[in-house]
Amino acid sequence: MSTMPVTVVVIHRNRPDAVGRTVDSFRHQSVATRILVVDNGSELDTQERLPELVGDAEVILTGENLGFGPGGNVGLRRFLADGVGEWVAIAPHDALPDPDTLEKMLTEVATRPEVGLMSADVGDGMRPIIQPYLGTIDAAPTVESGFDAADYPHGTLMMCRRACLEEVGLFDERYFAYCEESELAIRAARAGWTCGVIRGAMVRNPGMSASIERVAYLQLRNTLLMLKEHYGRRNEWFRILVALVQIPVGMVHVPSRGLHWSPAGRLKAIRDHLRGRYGPPPDDVEG
């Protein structure tokens, strides 16, 4: 395994209570790291506190909320330009990996040069796959430990190989947040790279700061964009019809539907997708 430090890009916005813990968890990994904190337009007082909160980590101020994918690209471009190390990790401001998580991930792919993307184990017991008519869904794992082949990496903690990024490019910035990692994985797979989840390389993600409507909006809008561009119009319209059928059912709250069920968010997602409007959510999306 390389002795070069692993670059870790932490994407932050207005979470001074969490970002210090996340940076510490990456600083104290069992492999060497260098940490870049990309601040996505936090409030001024939070920006001023960042050097105190993250210590010797490098802080990059974007000046605005670029979103997870575009914010991640700021760090990825720095990684590619600096030429340090083979792998880069990307995580949100509240990801908490175990001390040996990065080491387990790197060890598992040390003899797998075909792996271009991978993610840590979020503990949900599921395997992320892409269904061409529905988008991202969960499937049963195929192994209990080690490398579990998947269609895309979890965004809670993912790693990208330098050569893969150089070949297929970075996150599509139209996505803003959600589905950018699955869209990147589709391009990587078509270029011959593989992806997997490393079972036993654990990471926790304690909370979600976005509103239910905002998450529902971004998930569906971006899924429709991904299906349209990578699988065709028939798949896109099938997913729109599925969403429209589900919306009346969602008017009645059922806890098993999960945290991201919002009929309003879904309707606005379909509206903006059909208009070709991507990037940051519009002002009428709560969040």
N, C-alpha and C positions, 0 to 999 in steps of 0.2 A: 504493500500500500504506500502511496506517495507520502513524503514528509512535508509537502507543500501545504500551507494552511488552506482550509476550506473557507471560501467566501460565503458569508451568510447575509442575505438581504432581508432585513426586518422592515415591513411596511407599516407605518404608524400614522394614526390620526387621533388626536384628542384622547389618548388613554395613558396619562401620566401614572395612573395607579397600576398599570399592567406592564408597560414597555420595559421598565427597569428589571422586573423579574424575568421577562423573556430574554433580554440581552444577557443577564447573568447566567441563565440556563444554557445559552449557547457559548458564553465565555468559558464555562466550566465543563465543556465536553471533554471526552477522553482523547480527542484528536485536536490538533491546533486549528484555531479559527481566526478569521479577521471579520469584523462585523460592520456592516453598513446599515445605518438606520435612515430610511427614506421617509421624511416627514411630509405627509400629504396635506399641507395647509392647515395645521393645527392652530388653535387660538394663540395669540401672541405670547401670553404668559406661559403656556405650555412649551412653545418653542424655546423660550428663554431658559426654561428649566431642563431642557433635554441634556445639555452637557453634564449637568449634575446627576441626572437620572441614569444615563447610559455610560458614564465614565469615558474610557478611551475608545469607545466605538466611534467611527466616523459618522457624522450627521450630514445628510444632504437635504436641504430645504427646497421643496418644489414650489412653494408659494401658493398652491391651490390644491384642491382635492382632485387629483388625477384619476383616482380609482385604483383598484388592486393591480390590474394588469399593467396599465401605463406606469403606475408607481414602481411596480416590479421591474419594468423595462429600464427605468432610470438606473437601478442597481445592476441589472444584467449588462447594460452597455458599459458600465464602469468595470465590471468583471472581465468582459471581453477585451476591453481596451488595455487593461493592466496586464493581462497575460499571466496571472497568478493562479496556478492550480488547474486541475482537470474538471472539478465539480463546483457548482454553486448551489446553495440552498436558499429557498425562499419561504418566508413564513409571515403571518400577521403578527401584530403587536401583543397578542395574548397567547401565543403558542408556547407550550412548556414541554420540551423534550426531556426524556430521561438522560442522565449524564453520558451514557454510552450509545445513544441513538444514532448519531452520525457515524460512529465507528462501525456499528452493526450494518448500517446501510452500505458503507463503502466496502466493507469486507465481503458482503454478499455479492457484489457486482465486480469484484476484483478480477474474476475470470470470465466475465460476461461483457466483452467489448461491444456487443450489439445493443446493450441497454443504453438508451439515451435519456430516459426520464424515469424517475422512481419517486415513491413517497413513503413516509413513515406509516406506522400502524396506528390508526386513531382509536382502535379498540372496539369498533362496532361489529366486528365479525363478518364484514361484508367485503365484496370485491367490486370496485367501480368499473362498469362497462358502459359502452355506448350502443344503444339500440337505434338502428337507422330510422325508425318511424317515431320514436318517442324521445330520444335524447339520452341523457345520462340516467342510468338506473343501477340498482345494486344486484349482485349475484352472489351465490355462495362461494366461499373461499375454496381453493383447490389444495392448499397445504396448511398445516398448523404452524409451521415456522419457516423462516427463510423467504426466498423469492416466490411471490405469487403473481403470476402473469395477469395484467390488468390492461384495460384499454386507455386509461388515463390516470394521472396521479392526483391524490388528494391535495387541495390547496393549503391545508393546515400546516403541512411541512413537505415540500417537494424538493427534489434535486434534479438539476439538469447538467448533462455532460457538455463541455465546451464545444466539442466537435459537432454535436447534434444542433446546438443553437447556431453555430456558424453555417450549418447546411440549410436548416429549415427556417431560421429567423426567430423572432421573439414573439411575445403575446400580441395578438390582434387588438389594437387599442380601441376599436369600436365597442368592444364588449364591456369596458369600464370595470365591471366586477361580475363574477360568476360565469362559468363555462369557458373562460379564457384558457384554462389548463387543458380542458378536453379538446378544444379546437386546436391548440398547439400539438396535442398528442396525435390527432388525426393526421396532421401534416408530417409529423415525425414518423408515424407508422408507414405512410405512403412512400417515405424516403428510405424505408428499410430498418428503422430503429424500433426497438421494443421498449415496453414499459412494465413496471410491476410495483406491487406493494411489498415492503419488507416486513413480514410478520415477526413480531417480537421487538422491533425497533419502535418504541412507543413514544407518542406525543399526545398531550392533552390540550384541549381548546375550551377553556371554561365558559365562554360566553359569546353572545352575538350582540353587536351594538346597533345594527340597522333595524328599521321597523319591519313588521311582517309584510306590509304592502310593498315596500321597497324591494325586499328580497324576492317576493313572488313576481314582481314586475321584471326584475333583472333576470331571474332564472328562466322565465318563459320567453321573454323577448329574445334573449341571447340563444336559447335553444332553437327557436325558430330560425334565427339567422344562420346558426351552424348547420341545421338540417337542410335549409335551402341551398347553401353554398357548397356543401360537401356531399349531399345525397339527392338533391333535386327537388323540384316543385311538388311532385306527388307526395313526398315525405313531409314537406313543409305543410301542405294543406291537410294531410291526415292529422298532424299534430295540432293544428288550429281547431279542427273539428272535435278532437278529443277534449281540448281545453274548453270549448264552448259547451259541450255536453256536461262537463264536470262543474261548470260555474253554478248552475242552479242548485246542484247538490251541495255545493259549498256554502250556500246561504244559511244552512243549518249547521251549527258548530258541532263537530264530532272530534274529540281529542285525538283519536287515532290518525287523523289526517296530518298531524304534525304542526310545526310552528310556522310554516311558510304558506299556509292556505289563505289566500286573500282574493275573493272574486273581483274586487275593484282593481287590484294590482294586475290580475290576469287580463282583464278587459283592456286596461291601458297598455299592457304589453303588446297585445294583438294589434291595437290601434297604431302604436308607434312602429311596430315591425312593418305593417302594411304601408306606412308612410315612408319607410326607409330611414327612420330616426333612431340613431344609436348614440353611444357615448354616455355622458352623465344623464341620470333620470331627469325628466322635466319637473318643473315646480309643482305640478298638480299631483305628483306621486309623493305620498306621505313618507317622511323619513329623515 
